[in-house]
Amino acid sequence: MGDFEPTLLIIPALAVLAPIVARGIGRWVRVPIVVFELVLGILVGPAVLGWAEPSAFIETLADFGLAMLFFVAGTEIEFGAFRGRLGRRASLGWLISLVAGVAAGFLLAPGEAAIVIGIALCSTALGTLLPIIRDAGELHTPFGRAIGAIGAVGEFGPLIAISIFLGGRQPGVATVVLAIFIAVSALGIWLAAVLPRGGMHRVVNATLHTSGQFAIRVVFLILTALVTLSIMLDLDMLLGAFTAGVIWRLLMRDASEADREAVESKIEGIAFGFLVPIFFIYTGITFDLQALLDDPILFLLLPVGLVVLFVVRGLPASLAAPEGASLRERLSVGLLGATGLPIIVAVTAIGVSEGILTTTQQAVLVATGMLSVLLFPLIGMALRGERTRTEALRDDRV
């Protein structure tokens, strides 16, 4: 038996505490649970109480949590959202964000760091926003579909950019390697869409409440296969995780609604009940708060960072607001579109590991992302407000 690691007990305890605190505070103000997971992680981490320390084992579990977060995001993709006006405007908005983000990066840190900063600034935390949109009853409204399209492009686009510009290869070679991955993924998506799935659905149904759990085993097979392919091609593993979610959604699209809901419930239980909280709490534990404390003037950069994030990502994202949207609704769409954290954490970690970013720059960017998760959905949903009866009837017709 090795030495006991307190972190192994502390993280599950915080994972239980976070929703309790969120529910208590939710009586007055709605705050995404990931904010509490991050803050609690920082509190017990080396920078404050020192109860929890980074470890290789917990880091591995956190990586699985991040992969599951992007897998779930992939399962939520509505392909119909990418047709017509909404898809064009969401894609155009992201391209504008990428260019504006890299330009802002050059003003802050010329050189390779500008690309890292630009990719971080053009992201949208779809996995964080989906529970908020779902709980508000907006998931299938024009407003919710707009957020879904913005978030999908804002997660998939940065993953492509990471693979091309931060994969350790020349952009031309990286593009060829990425094309190989896309070809293999496209084959998987095509097979998932055209092959008969009746037999698989019958096995899924027969094992839903047995030790067989066929659906969950298939999920992990698809997830690990595409993550492994990403790693073998020296691409970011999140690209594989996201694509795996898309393939699984296609495999289950003809299943009965009861079976889909049962499987989704089990996947979300594994993701949001186990692995994803580990990722966010561990992110808090490893957050370099000391870098900010050593130079308090850096705290003044955080409000500036929020403004930059809204200008770079929020304003272009508002292009995809529903037709006829009011100014309040457009601002709400922009604020939700500017909410970013998982990609910011991932891309800045790559930047630090490759010596492109300093830990101080990483701390400022991650802290800005944390504040965006805390403030932007809160303000955005407040601006959105309660749907009127007329809006509800209009949304039901759509």
N, C-alpha and C positions, 0 to 999 in steps of 0.2 A: 504494500500500500504506500502510495506517495504522500507528500504533504498535502493537506486539505487546502483548497483554494476558496477563501471566503466569497470570491466573486461568483462562484457556482451557485451559492445560495442567495446572494444579494440580488442578482439580476432577476430570478423568478419572483422574489419578494417585491421588487420594484414593479415588475410586470403586473402583479396583483394590485399594488397600491395605486398605480397610474389611473386606471378606470374609476376607482373609488373617488380619488381626488377630482378627476374630470367630472364625474357625476355630481359631486357636491358643489363644485364651482359652477356647473352648468345651470344651476337654479337661477343664477344671476347673469352669467355671460357664457356663451358657447365657445369653447376653445378645443381645437383638435387634440386628441389624446396623445399624438406624437410629440406635442410640445412638452407635456408632462413627462413623457418617457425620456426625452432629451435632457430636460432640466434636472430630473432625478438622477440621471446618469452623471451629469456634471457635478451634482452635489456630493455623490458618494465617491467620485473619482479622485485621482491624485491631486488635482488642483484645489480641492476644498477639504473634505473629510478624510480622504485617503483610505477609505474602507475597501475599495475595489481597484484592482490593477489590471492592465491589459494582459492577455494571455493568448497563446497560439490557438488553444482549443476553442475559447470563446470567440476569437476572431473568425475561425472557420464557421462556427454556427452563425455568426453575424453575416458572413458572406452568403450562406444559404438563405438567411432572412431577406437580404437584399434581392437575391435571385427570385425568391417566392413573391416579393412585392411586385417585381416586374412581370412575373408570370401572370399574376392576378390581373395586372393592368392590361396584359395582352388578351386575356379572356373577356375583357369588357369592351373590346373594340367593336364598334358598330360600323361595318363596312359601308353601309348605306350613307353614312355621314360624309364619306369622302367623294360622293358623287355630286355634281352640280356646284352651285354657288358656295355652299358651306366648305366643301373640300378645297376648292380653289383658294378661297379667302384664308382658311386656316393655314394652308401651305405657304401662301404668299406672306402672311404675317410672320411665319417662322423664319423664312428666308430674310425678311427685313430685320428681324431680331438678330439673326446670326451676323449679318453685316454690321449692324449697329453695335452688337456686343463686342466683336473683334475691334471695331474702331474705338470703343470705350476702353478696351483692354490696352490698346497701344498708348492711349493717353495716361493710363495708370502704370503700366509696366511694359515698355517696348520690348519686342523680341518674341520668343516662343511663348512666354507667359501670357502675351496678349491673346493667343489662340485658346489657351486653357480658360482664361477669364471669359472670353467671348462665348465659348461653348457652355460654360456654367450659367452665364446670364441669359441664354436663349432657351433654357429648359422650363418645363412645366411639370409640377408634381401630380400627375394624373392619379397615381396610387393613393396619394393623400387626399385629393379632392373627391374621389368617387364616393367614399363613405359619407362625406358631407352632403353631396348632391343627392345621394340615395336616401339618406335620412330626412332630407327636406322635401322628398316627393317630387324632385325635379329631374330624375334620371331620364325619363322618356319625354320630357317637354322639349320644345325648340331651344329653350335656354340650356337645358341639361345636355342636349345633343351638341350644341355649340361648344360647351365646356369639354365634352368628350372628344370632339374632333381636335380642338386646340391642344388638349392634354396629350392625345395620341401622337400628334405631330411633334409636340414639345418634348416627348420622351424618345420617340423613335428617331427623329432628326438628330438630336445630340449624340445618340448611340452610333449613328452612321458617321458623324463628324469625328467622334472619338476614334473609331476604327480606322479612318483615313489619315487623320493628322497626328494621333497620339499612340499609334501602334508600334513605333520603333522602326518603321519602314519609310522609304520614300513614298510620297503621295501616289505616284503612278503605280508602284508595286502594290501598295496598300489597296488601291482601287481594284486591281485585278483580283487580289485575295478576297476582298469584300464581294466582288462579283461571283466568285466561286461559292461563297457562303450563301449569297442570295439565290443562286441557281439551285443549290441543294435544298434550301428552305422553300423555294417556290415549288420544287418537286413534292416536298412533304405537304405543303398547303394544297396543291392540286390533288394529290392522292387522298388527303383528308376530305376534300370536297366531292370527289367522284366515286370513290370506292364504296361498295355496299357496307352499311354499318349496322344492319339489323341484328346480325349475330353478336356483335360486340355489345350492342345495347341490351340484348337479352342477358348476356353474362353480367353486365353492369347491374341490371335490375336484380338478378338472382343473388348477387354477392353484396348488395348494399348494406345488409344488416348481418353479415356473417364475417368470419375471420378472413375470408378470401379478399374482400375489399379490392376487387379487380380494377375499378376506376382509379382509385388512388395510386395503385401500383403502375398503371399505364401513365398517369400524370408524371410520376417520378421518372419513369423510363424516358418519356419524351423530353422532359426537362433536362435530365442529365445527359442525354444524347446530344441535344443541341448546345448545351453549355460546354460539353467536352469538345464538340466540333469547333466552337468559338475559340476555346483555349488552344486547340491544336493549330488553328489558323492564326493564332496570336491576335485575335480580335477580343473586344471586351465581352466578358461572359454575359453581361446583361442583354446584349443583342440576342444571344441564344435563348435566354430566359423569356424575353418578350415574345420572340417568334414562337416558342413552345406554347405560350398561352394562346396565341392566335390559332395554332393548329388544333389545340384541344377544343377550343370553341367550335371550330368547324366539325370536329368529330362528334360533338354532342348536340349539334343543332337540330337533328331529326329525332332526338330522344324525347320521351314524354316530358311534359313540364314538371311533373312530380319527381322524375328521376334527375332531371337537370338541377332542380332546386336542392335535392338531397345531396348530390355530388358537390355542387357549389358550396353548400353548407359545410361539408367535410373539408374541402380545400381551404375555405376561409378559416375554419377552425384551426387547421395546421398552420396556416400563414399568420393570421392575426392573433391567434391564441398562443402561439409558440415562437415561431421563427422571426417574424417581423419585429415584435417588441425587443427581441435580443439585439437586432440590428440597431434600432434607434437608441436603446439604452447604452449599448456599447459605443455608439457614436458619441454620446455624451461623456462616457468615461474617458475616451481617448481624445476628447476635445481639448485643444491647447489653450485653456483659459489663461494660463500663466503668461503667454505671449501678449495678451491684451492687458493683463494687470501690470506687466512690466512697463508698458507704454500706454498709460490711460488715455492719451490723446486719440488712440485708435478707436476708442468707443465713440468718438465724434464722427468717425467714418461710417458707422452703422446706419444712422438716418440717411446719410448721403447715399449709401449703398442701396437702401430701400427705394429711394427716388430713382436712382439709375436703373434698378431692376424693373420698376414700373414703366419707365420711359422706354427701355430697351425691349422688354418683353410684353408688358401690359398693353401699351398703346397699339402696337401692331396686332396683338391678339384680338383687340376689340373690333378689328375689321370683320371677324367672323360672327359678330353678334347677330341675332335673328333679324330678319327684315322688319323694318318699322319699329325697331327697338328705341326706347327713350334714352336720353342721356344717362339717367340713373342706371338703366340696364346695361348700357355700353360700359360705363365705369365699373359696374359689377363684374362683367365679363373680363374686362382688362385686369382687375385686381386678382380674380381667380386665376387667370392665365399667367400672371406674374408670380404665382406661388410656386416656389421651387426649393427642393432640398435634396432628395436622393441623388439626382444627377450631379448637383453641386458637390455633394460629399464624394461621389465616385470619381468625378473628373479632377477635383483638387487632390485626391489621394494619389491618382496617377501622376499628376503634376509634381507632387512632392517626391514620390518614389523615383521619378526620372530626373530629379534635380532642377526642374523648370520653375517650380514655385517654392517659396520659403514657407515654413510652418506658420509664420505670422500672417502671410498673405492668405494661406488656407484658413486660418482661424477667422479672419475678417469675412471671407466669403461664406464660410459655413455659418457663422453667427448671423450674417445678413439673411441667409436662407432660412435659418431658424426663426428669425423675426418675421419673415414673409409668411411662414406657415402659421405663426401666431396671429398676425394682424390682418393680412390680406383677405383670407376667407371670412373672418369675423366682420370686417368692414363691408366686403363684397356682398355677403348674404344679408347684411342689415340694409344695404342700399336696394337689394333685390326686393326685400320685404315679403310680406304675405301676398300670394297670388290672389287677385280679385276673382270673383265668380266668372266675369266675362273672360278673363285670361284663361281660367281653367277650362271653360267650355271651348275656347279657341284651340287650346293645346290638345284637348281630347279629340277634336275634329282632325287636327293634323296627325 
